[in-house]
Amino acid sequence: MNKFKTVLTAGALALAPMTALAEDSSDPIVIPIHNWSSQIVMSHVVGQIFETMGNNVEYVTTDSQAVYESVRLGDVTLELEVWEGAFGASFRAALEKGGLHDAGDHNAVTREDWWYPMWTKDACPGLPSWEALNDCAAVFATAETGDKGRYLDGPVDWLKHGQERVESLGMDFVVVNAGSAAALWAEIGAAEADKRPVVVFNWTPNFAEAVWPGEFVEFPMWVDGCDKDPAVGPNPDALYDCGNPADGYLKKAAWDGMKDKWPGAYEVLTKISFTNPQIAEMARLVDVEDLEPEDAAAEWLEANPDVWKSWTS
Amino acid sequence: MADVANGLKVTATGPAQWTRGKVAVALVAVAVVLTVLRYVGLLPDALFRIPEAMIPPAAVWLDAAFNFVKDDLGLLALTRTLTEGLEWLLDITANLMFGKRRWPFLGPIPWTAVAGVAAVIGYYLDGWRMAALGAGTFIWTALIGQWTIAMETMSVLMVAAPLAFFIGLSLGILAWKHAWVNRAIKPILSVLQTLPFFTYLLPAVIFFKVGPTAGAVATTIYAIPPMILMTTLGLQKVSPEVVEAGNMSGCTKWQLLRHVYLPSARTEILVGVNQVIMLCLAMVVLTAFIGMPGLGAKLLAMMGSFKLGRSFEIGVTIVLLAVMLDRMSKAWVVKQPEHFERDTPWWRRHWYLVTGVAVFVFFCIAAQVVPVFAEIGRTQNFSQGKEIDTLIKAFLALDPVQNTTQMIRYVLNVWILNPFRDFLLSIPTPAFILLVTAFALSLGGKGPAIYAAIFFGLVALSGWWDRSVITLYSVISAVTLAILIGVPLGIMASRSEKWSRRALLACDTAQTFPSFIYLIPAIMLFGVTATSVVMSILIFAMVPLTRYTIEGLRTVPPEMTEAADMAGATRMQKLISVQLPLALPTMAVGFNQAIMFAFFMVIVAAFIGTQDLGQELQRTLAGTDLGKNFVLGICVSLMALTFDLTIMKWATHRKKALGLPD
């Protein structure tokens, strides 16, 4: 069985350079899925596009940081959502080791920063400016933080530097790190009941936008080098004294072997580019409409043929 | 044996024990002096915490060792070959259970056929009730729209559980045959049983590829220890008469094992099987972190998008599967093999097998005609996710609930937990080790005390001292609260047969319900704070405390309670002076398990947000930091083992002293 596979692969690899129109291998293209809905649906959308082209597709659940190591080794074939802020570091590390490459950007931009649900504005009308936020820090105080406000940051391993920013901008906030995305939602969900003001870490595109309308806090505009050169930004002696970039990239990554093994699918992958509204719509189908990801993907493909048909032709 | 007898003498005779107590007091005194010195600022920093420079770079060494074994000795190549074999097996079950496009291209088996066969097996094992449970579980799974994901999980467990069984059985036999294997295996098993699961996961991914293969391997490793222990125990118990009979009838060594030893040890081996199944199910959610598909992965995705209702339904499915498999395997333990008269026709001897096959074939054919029998479509299921969601959220938002939890949160966080944590962190490292040693000495004696000193010394040298102390603090706080709630509950429930049974059922359910699901309501009630962490551990740690309190109290010899009644004791007097002292050794086992469970759960609680070892472990999972991952895991394991050794030693002593059976 395996020998057979190897022979097939070897054959495909040998033939690939001869003609650009070489057949895609019949081995399944392995698409990783993670634990947030937009990525799961997008993976199914792309998987189903590949299937219409006659490819075999398989999905495997993986950790969103560890996945780059797997792409590099060819255990999985591609990754559809490389967030600049969240996964940029892992992606670049894998890129340096070799084995995977950048397969182009989506049209969508990503943003990750301090965020609040709309009802918070009632208690702190000056928002979204960060100075206004700091002035009503007491509104965000809890039993444990005394008279300082409480900011719930993402998990420590997301490296969001909330603590550094509080220090560099001299804010009256205590930074608490949640342990997982689920913990962030639970806090917002609990605050929703009695419309308690909260400020937490959040990002876009994300399902949360559909469930809880809200806004990002406007920090001093991101300037390149803000994380490396203390002189950059309002505080001349500190790093991280700016907000995060408001237009981070959203990339696709591919295993180096994909180009040769599935030339057709690879060609399509490089053309694929989703926009923010399209991604939000995919997430909405699952998170609000309660569809299963496979069905949401099928529905999305049915509703938007003009978007994806141009990539395959 | 001599060792135990000696130990008993020590406990029994006054002066010896007094010496032990004296040493313990001296240790505590030194610790107090050190701490006070620290407070007044006289203690040099080097004695407060081991200086960074003196900490051996264990993680770096381990990494080098791992890399050597992995690449230079070719272990990775070997395991990757094994992976292919394992993948082949997993592909077969995956094809059969949920129709993955792999050889043999037969599946998926229609859900009705699976449910039907489960009913026949249930009926064979224990009559109609079991049949209803078997079929009911699968019907629920199909109707709720979780069939495919549940079968993804089952397809891996179907490979992992038998694998764990065979490896465990073989190792168990080896350990029983050769004393040196037994000696070598015992400490490894103790470490394995206390090692946090995150430490299994990373090597599993590196050596066995992300996905179901790594999931199967991690599950197998996690489930092996009890199988080994039970096999060895069962084989040791086989009576010499039976073996002699085997010898007399001229058995070869192999025949003796196959036809004499193993059948005689049947009960223990089947208890081992039961344990294997339960541990496999406990790993369903955790292995989702390394790409195992199925119920666990879905649960994590649901929690990631704040869908409490759907998460809850998945939890129910996991509990149902666990309860069904648990009851069935227990019924199998009790069921003795049936023997037939000579010349009974084949179909009569294998009546249930024939029925099972017939039911299976019937539904497979029926499914071709009636599509609902084959698969319940996405829009046809009865999932009430949204409604349950609303219900849970409405309950959590009720004013009385909110007010109570706000108060608990305030009192616990501000007055108890945070000050307690800061206090523990303010104790100098050597003083802390002395305190733990004194505890082990006064409870367990010299042996455990030496281990305690060595183990905590190693933790101090690992360079993760503060995080270890925070981990320990969560465990101690949660277990203390669990005792305050769980033990009285157990005492009350033990008064009547009916309530005991109900409480034990509740314990079973709480234990198999995926612990992750507790986390979200805990956060919604108590925020991302220490209280949430302690509360979610508390639920889990209460289970063994309540269970063993009930068991301890109900197995107090009736002569004893009668004697107390005759002496005219009130119910309270009887409880305090007769029942509780006699039940205490058993309760200690529960206490020990509570601590082990707490160490397990404190790692899971990293998902709420902690600053302990669990958080660091969770962080390593995303990378390839094997060395650091291992060091962190060992820290948890060493602390857990210290308590395990001490408490178990104490319980054995007490039992011996009270003349109770083990």
Interface residues (C-beta under 8 A of the other chain):
Chain A: M1 N2 P28 N35 W36 S37 I40 N56 E58 Y59 V60 T61 T62 D63 S64 Q65 A66 V67 E69 S70 D75 V76 S90 T142 A143 E144 L152 P155 V156 D157 V176 N177 A178 G179 S180 A181 A182 A183 W185 A186 E187 G189 A190 A193 D194 F207 V211 V286 D287 D290 L291 E292 D295
Chain B: E84 W88 K100 R101 W103 G145 V205 K209 V210 G211 A288 F289 I290 G291 M292 P293 A297 L300 A301 M303 G304 S305 F306 K307 R378 G385 K386 K393 L396 A397 Q402 Q406 R409 Y410 N413 V414 N418 L519 I520 I523 M524 L525 G527 V528 T529 A605 A606 F607 I608 G609 T610 Q611 Q615 Q618 R619 L621 A622 G623 T624
